[in-house]
Amino acid sequence: MKRLGARNNAKANIFKNSLFCGTTFNLGPNGVTIRHRDSRNLVGGLCMIGVLGDFDHRTSGHFIMEEAKTIMELRSGDIVFMPSAGITHMNAGLRTGESRASIVQYTSGDLFRWIWQGMKMLPANESELKAHIRAAEGSMRWREMYSFFPTLEELEAAKGRGDGLLGFQDELLKENFRSGKSYLFPQSN
């Protein structure tokens, strides 16, 4: 990002010392997301989610990561970093009278691709060969980005040390998620 800012004589980040170029304010009162991936973000990159609001984190507003089979109780003021383009995620619903909002920081994958292409757009009439080369480079970048994440063995070792990397919750909460107990999710009429 320093290269980007230096080249354009501009500030690449919205906040001083932030690692991210984009910020979204999801304002309440009912800042709950549906099941999604942020496909425009950098696949191997992280985003930062800051939780705000007036809700009981033990009974509602849980942060759910599908592939990781993880449910996190995040209190107002908590921050979590996660690869939002690579993991399907959502929030559980809120109870009547509760409110939730969030501040999310991220960097678009398109911005990284633009930097990797020498800070220029690819020509619109690109040949089929160049398209295949670009696709192969993207595949290699995906493998490179994927290698940044810890293995299951590394996570188990970290858990044994008490690092708490994933914020695993108690067995009851995980079992309720697996069985689809509805108290975690918004009720439909």
FIDREN-304859 format. One record per residue: x, y, z of N, C-alpha, C, O in turn. Coordinates in steps of 0.1 Angstrom, whole numbers, plus 5000, padded with zeros to 4 digits. Each point is the difference from the previous one (the first is absolute). Last residue first. Layout:
<sites>
XYZXYZXYZXYZ;...
</sites>
This chain:
<sites>
458248435099498549995002499449914989498849985001;506450025020499250054989498649975003499649905007;505150195024498849924998499250064988499950124999;505649905012498750074999498949914997500149914992;504049865033499750064987498750085000499249975009;502749775028501150084995499750084988500750104997;496349585024500150125008501250094996500050125003;498649444977499650134994500250125009499850114995;502949414995499150065010499750144997500950084997;502049574979499150104995498950055009499050044996;504949645008498749944999499050104995498849974998;505850165008500049884991498549944998499749964990;501050405041500250054986499949884990499450014990;500449905056498850074996500150044986499150004992;504749825028499049894997498750074995499349944991;504150345024500449944988499049894996499649994988;499850225053499750094990500449944986499250024991;501749725047498650024998499750094989499149974992;505449965022499549894992498550024997499549974990;503550475019499749885007499349904991499450044990;503850304985499050015010499749875007500549904995;504050344979499049895000499150025012500450045011;503250264965499050035010498949895000498850035000;505550004974498750004994498850035010498950004996;505949995017499950074987498650014994499750104994;502749775052498650044997499850064987499350104999;504749735029500050124992498650044997499750124998;502249495029499150105005499950134992499650105006;502949474987500750115007499150105006500550095008;497749564966500749945011500850105008500149985013;497950164947499049975010500649945012499650045011;503250024953499750135006498949985010500150075011;501049554965501250045008499750135007500350025012;496649844957499949915011501150045010499850005012;500250224947498950045008499949925013499850065011;503449814957500450125006498950065009500350055011;498749564964501049975010500550135007500150005012;496950054951499349945012501049975011499750025012;502150364956499549864998499249965013500150065010;500550474974500649885008499349874996498950004996;501750424969499249965011500549885007500749924994;501350284967500250095011499149955012500450045011;499649764945501149955008500250095012500749965010;496150154956499549885009501149965009499749965011;501450364956499250065011499549895010500050025012;502349844949500950075009499250065012500549995011;497149794956500849905007500950085010500249965011;497450314960499149935009500749905009499950005012;502450204952499850105011499149945011500350015012;500349754948501249995008499950095012500449975011;496150044959500049875007501249995008500049955012;499750424961499050015010500049875008499950015013;502850004949500650095011499050015011500449995012;498049794950501049925007500750075011500249955011;496850294962499249905008501049915008499849975012;502050334957499550075011499249915010500250015012;501349814947501250035009499550075012500449975011;496449954956500449885007501250025009500049945011;498650424963499049975010500349875007499849995012;502950144952500350095012498949975011500350005012;499249784947501249955007500250085012500349955011;496250184960499749885008501249955008499849965011;500250564977499949884993499749885009500150015013;498450524994501149905004499849874992498849964999;499050515001500149914990501149895002500649964990;498650405041498749944998500049894989499249915001;505150235030499350044989498749934998499949885003;502150205046500349924989499250054987498950055002;502650295038499049904996500549924989500850044992;502450165047499350044987499049904997500049885005;503650115030499250125002499450054987500050124997;502549465007500850124998499250135001500450104994;497949455016500150034985500850124997499950064989;499249825056500849894994500150024985501049944995;496250365028501450025004500949904994501150034994;494349924999500550124993501550035003500750034991;497149625033500249964986500650124992500949984992;497750115052501349925000500349964986501250014995;494750215011501150095002501449935000500950054994;495149705003500250074988501250095001500850024991;497449755047500949924992500450074987501149984995;497450305049499549934988501149924993501150054998;498750065055500650064988499549914988500049885000;498250265054500349904990500850074989500150135000;496849945050501150054992500549884991500149895005;495250255026500749904993501150074992499750094992;496649985051500950084991500949894994500749925007;494050065016501449964998500850104992499450074992;495749825041500650074989501449954999500549935009;494449985019501449964996500450074988499350034991;496549925051500650064988501449964998500749965010;494249885018501550014999500450074987499250014990;496249885022500550125008501550015000500650105005;497449434984499250124999500650105010500449975011;503149684971498749995007499350144999500650104997;502849714964500050075013498649975007499049974993;504049714969499150115003500050065014500749945009;503749844966498749955005499150125003500550125002;503449894961499750035014498749945003499149994992;505049874970498750075002499950035015500949975008;502649794948499750055014498750075001499450044989;504549654979498650045001499750045015500349925009;504650104967499149935010498650065000499850125001;503850054971500249864999499149925010499949884998;500350614998499849954986500049855000499549944990;501550295051498550014996499749964986498949974997;504849945043500150014985498650004994499549894996;501850315054499749884993500150024985499850114995;500550125060500650004986499749874994500249895006;497450425036500449874994500650034987499550084992;498950195057500550014986500449864996500649935008;496050345033500949894995500450024985499350064993;497450215031501450055002501049894996501250044998;494149805015500250134995501450055004500350005011;499449484987499350115007500250134993500850014991;499149464992500750125000499250115007498950034997;501549414996499250105007500950135001501050015007;499049574955500750095010499150095007499150064993;501349454977499150105004500750085011500549955010;500949684948500350075012499050115003499550074990;501949604972499049955010500250065014500149945010;502150154946500849975012499149945011500549965010;497650174949501049904997500849965012500449885002;496350485003499449874996501149894998499949895007;499750545027500849974988499749854996500349915007;497250515025500149864996500949994987499750074990;498850265056500750004987500349864996500649925007;495250295026501349924998500650024986499250024991;496650185033501150074992501349924998501050074997;495949795046499650054986501250074994501050035006;499149775038498749944995499750044986499149954994;504850195032499949865004498849944993499949884999;501250594998500949924992499849855003500449924991;496250505014500649905008500849904992499449924993;499750624995499549864999500749915009501150035005;499450474973499449975013499349874998498850004997;505650234973498549985002499749975015500849985008;503649944954499450105008498549975003499449924993;505749864985498649985004499550115009500850045010;503149874949499850055014498550015003499250054992;504449694971498650035004500050055014500449925009;503350014947499850025015498650045002499450094993;503449604968499250125003499950015015500149905007;503649844958499150005011499250134999500450104994;502049594965500150115009499049995011499049925000;501549804959500949965011500250115011500849985009;496250104954499749865005500949965012499549955009;499050554978501149924997499849865007499849995012;495750284976501250025008501149914996499849904992;495850094989500850104994501350035009500950074995;495649615018500749954988500950114994500949964992;496949925055500350134994500949974988501250025001;494949655021501450024999500250144993499250044992;496449745038500650064989501549985001500649975010;494250005017501149914996500650054987499350024990;498350365038499649864995501349934997501150054999;498650365038500349964986499449864997499949915009;499050535026500249865000500249964985499350054992;499750395038501149974992500449855000501049965006;495150385009500049864999501149964990499749944990;499350525022500049935013500149854998500349935010;503150334973498849935005498850074995500050084991;504749924981499350075012498849935003499349944991;505549984984498749935000499250055012500249955011;504250234960499350025012498649934999499250064993;505949884981498550004999499450025014500449925009;504750154962499249995013498550014997499650084992;505849844983498550024999499449985014500549925008;504350024983499650124991498550035000499650114996;504149655043498949984990499750134992500250115005;502849835034500549914990499149994988500349934990;500550505045499149884997500749924989500750054991;500950385029500649875004499049884998500349895005;497150554991501550005002500449875006499449945009;496350084960500450035014501549995001500649924994;497450004964499150105005500450045014499750125004;503749724956499249945011499150125006500450115000;502849964964499349884996499049955011499149924997;502950584987499949915011499249884997498850014995;504350284970498750005006500049905012500949925002;502150164959500150115009498750025007499550115002;501749534967498950094998500150135008499150085000;504249575005499950034985498950104997500250084991;500549785054501250084995499850034985500350114996;496449625026500050135005501150094994499850114997;500249434993498950064994499950155004499850094991;503549645029500350024986498850084993500350094992;499149765052500950125000500350034985500150124997;497449505012499250125000500950135000499650104995;
</sites>
